[in-house]
Amino acid sequence: MTDFEALKTAVIRGSRNDVSAIVQAAIDNGEDINPILDRGMIPAMREIGERFSRNEAYVPELLIAARAMQSGLALIEPLIAASGRKSIGKIAIGTVKGDLHDIGKNLVAIMLKGAGYDVIDLGVNCDLDKYEEGITRGAQIIACSSLLTTTMTYMKDVVEHFKGKGVKVIIGGAPVTQAYADEIGADGYSQDATGAVKLVDCLLKAC
């Protein structure tokens, strides 16, 4: 039987080998994969995210934990699909047109996955058609990232494009602010990956 506290600790510490070993053992023993997520990996990512919010952990620790979680997730993703596990929400994320930076976007995507969301990673240099692809694939929220002041203006085009279509658009990135989100009418803004998870939680659960 899986030791969920050990799994949680391994994720938080970023011990990829330990995470993979624990998850693989559970799979080999024919255990239900849902508790692996619900009692081990998801709580671990939420805890490291909370530590980050309190300045008790920093970006390197967050990245290491996220990579450890990803090593376990890679093993069980095929089983999740086969089990018919219901998603708590689907998010499409991409860096806006003209911007090729992806570190922040990738971190948000990993944190959302770690929180139990299905994430469609659209990549970088995303135009409106690319974001539309995310909606076609079932996304309820579009997340736009930008690292440059010269590209963040494209977020306004994305927001305007999806207005009135029942799609939420949230934005973030180094030059982006709450004031800019308010100015262009975005449905939400977060300054970091942990905040992005809380924002998505709130939007989908009508906080």
Salt bridges, closest charged atoms under 4 A:
ASP38 OD1 - ARG85 NH2 2.64
GLU47 OE1 - LYS8 NZ 3.07
GLU47 OE2 - ARG51 NH2 2.58
GLU50 OE2 - LYS198 NZ 3.43
GLU56 OE1 - ARG54 NH2 3.01
ASP99 OD1 - HIS101 ND1 2.70
ASP121 OD1 - LYS105 NZ 2.86
GLU132 OE2 - HIS161 NE2 2.65
GLU132 OE2 - LYS165 NZ 3.56
GLU133 OE1 - LYS130 NZ 3.51
GLU133 OE2 - ARG137 NH1 3.36
ASP201 OD2 - ARG46 NH1 3.03
